[in-house]
Amino acid sequence: MRDTDILLPQGIHRAGPRQARKLGAITADAFRHDPFNLWLFGNFAGIENLFRLQAKRIYAPRGFCYTAGNEGACMWMLPGGDNSFGLADYAAFLAPTLLLCGPRAVRRGIRTGELMERRHPRFQHAYLFSIGVGATSRGTGLGRRLIRPVLDACDRHGVPAYLENSNPANTGFYATCGFEPHGEPIYPEAGSPPLVPMVRRPRGK
C-alpha cells in the first residue's frame, strides 16, 4: 500500500515537511488533556514538544500526514515506513524535555518508547501515530472523516491498521472504526494510565 493509493476527500489536504509545525500544533492541542501524556510529561509544554518533534523529524518527512484546515490532523506511517528514532532525534527530545519537564519525564519517555517498540506488531500494517480534532470541531464527524481515507485504503489492499490508545474516552470511537485491543495494555510504571494497543483487521477480505 502506497500513499498514491489513499484518496483524500475535499477539504482534507496532504501535509509534508513544510506543514510540520502545523501538524504538531494541531495534534498537540488535541492531546492537551490526554491522561497518558499528562502523566508522562506533567505539563502541556512537554506534550507540545513531543508532537512537534514527531511531526518535524519523523512523520511529515517519512510518513503520510494530512490536515483539515486548522481543525484536524492525522499522522500515519504506512507499511514499510520507518518511524524509528535515531541519535539526533533522541537528542532533540531529551534536552527540551529535561528543561521543560524534568528528569523523571525523560526517564518515563524513554521507558514508554522502549515498551511501545517491543509491543509494535511485526506484521505489515498502517500505523496511526496521532489523530487530532480541535475543540470546536469535536462531535461534528471530522474525526471519522480524518481516519477513513487510510482505513479505506487498508480495506482495499487487505492491510491491518494499528494504534496505541492513550485515552479511554476515545475507545468507543476507535471501536466503531473497527479497532480491537491487541494484547495487554502497556503500563510503563506501576500506577500509570494505560496505553492500549489496538488493531483493525481489513474488512471485505
PyMOL commands that set and color helices and strands:
alter all, ss='L'
color gray80, all
select helices_A, chain A and resi 3-5+17-30+35-41+44-62+87-101+103-119+135-137+142-157+168-176
alter helices_A, ss='H'
color red, helices_A
select strands_A, chain A and resi 13-15+64-68+72-77+126-133+161-165+179-181+196-200
alter strands_A, ss='S'
color yellow, strands_A
deselect
rebuild
show_as cartoon
